[in-house]
Amino acid sequence: MSLPEHDPAIPRTMKDEISTSNHHYIPRFYLRGFTNDEGLLYLYDKRTGHIKVTGPGGAFFEIHGNTGFLQRKETGEKHWTDMAEHLLAGLDTSLAGCLAIIRDTNAKMNVMGSPVVIAVVKQLIHFLYWRTPSNKAKLDRLLATVPFKDLGFGIFSKNRKRQREAEQLLATIDVWRKCAPALIATARHLSNYRQDNNADWGIYYGEENHYLVTDNPVLLTSYTGPESLEKDLLFPLAGNMLAISRPGSKKHGVDLEYREKLDIVLFQQAERYVASSKKGYLLHILENVAEYSRNGNGWEEQLKAEVLGAFLTQE
């Protein structure tokens, strides 16, 4: 969004509280796992066709993307605040250290044998999925149709009675929606809401950075609700690490051919931005996308099904 504006016809009685502007929907700590030795990314813009070289700070952000407003019903006056950005940044900080530890593991370690590690990966998936512009419509629908109690939070009186009218009012407030990705990601892992499927999780390790990072990085088999973000999915943790969730035994590895096909699927799923640590590899994926596109419509879903089958089929 652009710089927050005020209607000059409405008198101002509240001062805005904004101290930030470049708001990352794909956080910098996650992007660092996909950079080259110089800490840089080759960022491709699907709308313009341009590639630029940038560090994590210059990619996957919106100006005031997490700046929201509170509005006085009586006068229509808006009070702008970047409170949501500070909330998201706090969760960024807590997840960054955990992800750094996971990225320092290798195939000989049973890192996914730790419930704590799995909880971190699940939380990260929810966190990224709900804060990206690609999934804004789904988030709006979720907040408009799913009761607070089913999302894992609520408003209660002193005598612990749920205040449904207050919850309905809160759901209409712009700032609330901006904060929702952090709150949903946290609440999903309370004991009443998290799925007991730790045995389904694993990591595929690679020797080189093959996986792209995009503005919509979680590949789901299908989406039916928040529970879909914890099963039957693929999620690059870094350029050489892929988290998977699938019941049953896992394969020991997947051919390079399918790692590249996964990147093609992730490229197509991206709304606008795709990045790689290597310009040559990014151009290689672009050539493959162009080749598939010449085959006509419908190839995306066919390739997605092929990729999911290759990664998620039991050994």
N, C-alpha and C positions, 0 to 999 in steps of 0.2 A: 504494500500500500504506500501511498505518498505521505508526505509530512502531514500529521493531523491538523485539521483546520477547524475553525469556529465560525458559526454564523454571525456576521457582524450585527445583525438585527437583534440578537439575544444578549442581554447584559451578562457579563462574566462575574461570578462570585467565587469561583473555585480555581485555584492555580493548578496547572498540569504538573504531573510528576513523571518526567521522562529524562533518563540519564543515558540511554543507549539508543542505537538506531539500526545497526547491521545485525539482524536477528537470523541466526542459522537454523534452518529446519532440518538439515543434516549436520549434526554437531561436529566441531573441529576435532574432538578427541577420536571420533569414529573415522573421520576422513584420513587421519594420520596413518592409519593402517593400510592405506592404499597409495601412499606417495612413493616416489623414487628416493634414491640415496641423497638427493639434494632437498628432500622434503617438499617436492613439487608434484602437481597433477597436470595432466593434459585434459582440459575441460571442453567438451563438445556441446554446442547449443543446437538442438534439433530444429529450432525455428529458423535460425539464421544460417546454419551450416558452418559456422565459424569455430575454430579451435583456439583456445588461449592457454598459456602456461600460468599457473597460479599456485600459491600455497593454500592450505585449508581455509585460511581466513578470507580468501577472496572467492570462495565457491559455495554454492548451495545456501544462499541467504536471501532474505527480502528486507528492504528498507521498512522498518517499523512493522514487520510481519507479526510480531507478538505484542504490539501496542494496541490496547483496547480502550473502551470508554465506559464510564458510568454516566447515566443521563437522568437529569431531574425531570420527573413526570410533569410537574406543574409548569415549568418554563421551557423545557426542551434543551436546557444548557447541558453541554457535554464536558465531562472531566476526563482528560486523557491520561493514561498511566501505562508504564511498561512493567507493571508488577508481574505479569505472566512471564516476561523474559527473565526476570530475576529468579522466579520459581523454577523455570526450566533449566537455567544455568546451575542452580543448586543440585538438581538431579544429574545434570551433566557431570558435575564434579564428583559425585559419589559413584557414578557408573564408570567414569574414566579410569580410575585406579583399578577397579575390578577387571575391566576389559584388558588393560595393559598386562595384568597377570596371566589372563587366559591366552593372550597373544604370545606370551613367552614360553608356552608349552610346546610339546611335540607329540608325534604319533605314539611314542612309547609310553606316554603318560595317560592314565585313564582320567583325564580332567573332568569329563562328563559323568564320572562316577560320584561327583560331589553335588549334593542337592543345592548347595549355595551357588555353585557355578551355574547350574541350570536355571536357578531363580534369577540370576543376573542376566543371562541370555534372554529369558522370557521377558523380563522387564524392559530390556533394551529393544526388543522387537516391538512390543506395544508402544514404547516411547517414540520410536522412529515412525512407526506406521501412522499414528494418529496426529503427528505434528507436521507431516509433509503436505504440501498443497495438493498433491495427487489424490489424497484421500479426504479432502475437506468436505466433500458432499456426503461421504459416509459418516464422518464425525458429526456433521450437522443433523443427519438423520438419526444417528444413535442418540444424541442428546435430546432430540425432539420426541422420540418414541419409546425409549427405554427408561423405566422408572429408576430413580436414584438408587433405591435399595438393590436393584439388580446390577448396578454398576459398582457397588461396593462402598457407597458413602451416603450421607444424608444429613438433614438438619433436625435437631431434636430440642425439645424444651428441657427445662431443669429437671422435670420429673420423667425424662427419657421418652416422652411421647413424640413420635415423628411428626414434623410440621410439613405436611404435603403442600399446602398453599405456598409456603415460603420456598420450597423446592421448585415448584412450578415457576415462581417468579424469578428465582435465581437462574433457571435454565434459559431465560430470555435475555439475560444480561451479557453484553459483548465480552467483558473482561472474563467472565466465567468460562466462556467457550475457549478463550485463549489459554486459560489455565488447565483446561480439561485433559490434554494429553499427559501431563505429568501426574495428575490425580488418578486417571484411569490406569496408567502404567503401574502405579503404586498399589492401588486398591485391588487389582486383579490377582495379587499374590498374597492377599490375606487368606487365612485358612479356609474361609467359606467359599472362596471363588477360584482358587488355583486348581488346575487339573493335576491329578496324581498320575502323571505319565513320565516320570523321570527316566525310566528304563528305555523310553523311545528315542532319547536324544543321543546324538553323536557328532563328531567333527571329522571332516575330511581335510587332510593336510596336503599342501603342495610345496614343491621346492621353489617355485617362482611365483611372482604376482600375475596371476591369470585373470582373476575376477575383477570385473568393472565395479565401480561404485556409481549409483544413480540416485535420482531424487525420489525413487520408489523401490527400495532395495529388498523388500521381502516378497518372495515368490510363494504364493499360496496355491494349494490344489484347488480350493474354492473358498468363497467367503460367505458365511451365514451369520456371523456375529463375532464378538470379541474372542469367543472360545476357538475360532478358526486360526487365531494367531499363535496357537500352542501345539498344533498337530499337523502332520503331513505338509511340511513346508521346507524351503531352502532359504538360507540367509547367510550371505558372505560376512564373516566376522573381520576379515582382512583380505588383502589381495591374494593370500595363499592359504586361507582358512575358510571352510564352509560349514556352518552349523546345519544339521538336518534333524527333523523330527519325523519318525516313522516307526510304528510298532514292528517288533520282530528283530532278527539279527541284521546287522549292517554289512554292506560290502566293505572289503578292505581298501578299495580305491575305485576311481572311475577314470576311464580313458580321457586323454586330453581333448579328444574330439567332442565329448559331451560337456567338458568344462567350457569350451568355446561356444557350444550351442546354448549353454545356460546364459552366457554373456549376451548372445543374440536375443534371447527371450527377455532378459533384464533390460536390454537396450530398447526393445519394442514397448515394454511396460512403462518405461520412464516417460514422464510428462514432457520434460524439456531438457534436463541436463544429464550428461553421462561423462564419467571421467575415468582415466586410466593412468598408471604410473609410466606407461610407455606409449609414445605417439604412434610408433609403428604398429603396435598391437591394436590400438584404437582404430587406426585406418584399416587394419585387417578386418576387424569386426564390421566396420562400415561397408566394406566391399562385400562381405558375406550377407549383410542385410539387403543390400541392393540386389544381389543375386537371387535371394529368396523372394524378394518383392516382384521380380520378373515372372515368377511362377503363378501370379494371380492372387486372388483373395483367399483367406482361410488358412494360410500357411502358419500364421502365428499360433493359433490354437493347436494345430497338429504338432508343431515343433515343441510347444510347451508340454503337451502330453508325452511326447517322446523323451524329453529331458527329465520330467518328473519320474517317468518310468525307469530311466537309467539310474537315477540317483536314489530313488526311494524303494525300488524293488528289493526284496530280501535276498540275502546271499544264497 
